[in-house]
Amino acid sequence: SQIHISNTEKILRRFIIDLYDNDIFFLKKHFKQIWNDMEITAERNRKKISQIKVETELDNADLGHLIMMLENKESKKRAKEKKAEAFEDLITKIAIVNEKRNRVDHSRGVSEGELPINEKMVLVGHCSEIDQFCDECTLKWV
């Protein structure tokens, strides 16, 4: 479960950066509180023994942060301008994945970070749909 979620988070981070045309300055300014939260997480991570490889400026954003960024009016406007069909459906699927991720992280009944098979099938299906949606959009935007 964690592997699918992690991959989807990575794709969503890149999607948001592409949605905002790589304008990191705008993202920092527009999502100031989220950016502050990410900087706190980055600082905590720097204190760990092993260094984490940085892939995007949003690497320290968790799934909840990514949902907040996508639910924002500016993001919805940009998605509409870029003809990202079914954008609201994307947000709904991400929220379902986030709920499942929280169950994996916090449930004592979940062994070794895995969901029951029927829930994992739903999770993997949604992750695949999210990944495909993001990939198709970013290919159109290039």
C-alpha positions, 0 to 999 in steps of 0.5 A: 500500500505504501509503495502505491501511495508514495508513487502517487504523492510523487506524481501529484507533486509534479502535477501541481508544479506543472499546473502552476507552470513551474512558478515556485515563487507563486506557490510559496506566496500563494500557499504560505502556510503550507510552505511553512509546514513543509519547511518545518518538516524539511528541518526535522528531516535534516536532523535525521542521520540519512539525507533524503533525496530532493526531487521537487520543491514540494517533496515535504508536502504530505497528501493533506497539503496536496489536497489543500493546494488542489482544492484551492480556487486558484488551482481549480481556475488553472485546471479549467484553463488548462482543460484538465477534465474531471478535476473535481473527481481527481480531488475526490479520489485523492481524498479517498487515498488519503483516508486509506493512507491514514488508516495504514499509518494509524491503525493497530489492526493493520499489519506491516502497513498493509490494508485488508485486500479489498481495501487495498484493491480500491486504494491501488485502483484509485492510485492508478487512476490518479497517476494516469490522470496526472500523466495525461494532463502533464503530457497535454501541457508540455 
